[in-house]
Amino acid sequence: MNNQIHILGIAGSLRRQSYNRSALRAAQQLVPEGATLEIFELDGIPAFNQDEEQNPPAKVAELKKQVRAADAILFVTPEYNYSVPGVLKNAIDWASRPYGESAWDGKPAAIMGASVGNIATARAQYHLRQSMVFLNMFPLNRPEAMIANAADRFDAEGNLTDEPTKDHIRKLLQALVEWTRRIQQPPVKS
Ligand code: FNR
């Protein structure tokens, strides 16, 4: 199919058994026809130092390259202390710099997140949306995807076993693809 939508998926956890990384891997199996989902792993990105922003580490340069090449971004965020984990915020900050050379500018995005708790990353997701205002990203509003009580939804190997959650992720990805196509439409000339 022409106009294939290429989604870059980024999970904000480095943990081996991370539910969020597992949810992102599950999403890879659930992408609709006409789209692809590639994963970028955040391990190895050092703490942001503005002194280095003109000459960033190779991993950051690669992140920026992949973000720029993507049609849309899928963030999968844990919630740490009611907010976005440092590892994800750090990567976002790196790829937003130097000023005027942000890789995120104008990108459509969707957010999902998994937590062992009931609130299911809602607070972290809203903080991430706040950052997207300054980043000039276009986050999908609906559906939201908050995976509560994650320990009950994945097996010991990290496979997503909960069918309603799979259905929900499918709907999120379908909506992201449609949203991305809308944003990519050329403006109507008056
Ligand atoms: C957490 N956790 C957590 N959960 C939540 O719902 N709200 C929160 O504010 C926090 N805060 C928090 C802080 C820190 C430092 C840690 C390590 C954990 C629990 C969190 O949801 C759980 O550890 C998830 O399993 C983390 O995601 P991954 O690593 O499984 O993807």
Boltz pocket constraint, residues with backbone or C-beta under 6 A from the ligand:
constraints:
  - pocket:
      binder: B
      contacts: [[A, 13], [A, 14], [A, 15], [A, 17], [A, 18], [A, 19], [A, 20], [A, 21], [A, 78], [A, 79], [A, 80], [A, 81], [A, 82], [A, 83], [A, 114], [A, 115], [A, 116], [A, 117], [A, 118], [A, 119], [A, 120], [A, 121]]
      max_distance: 6.0
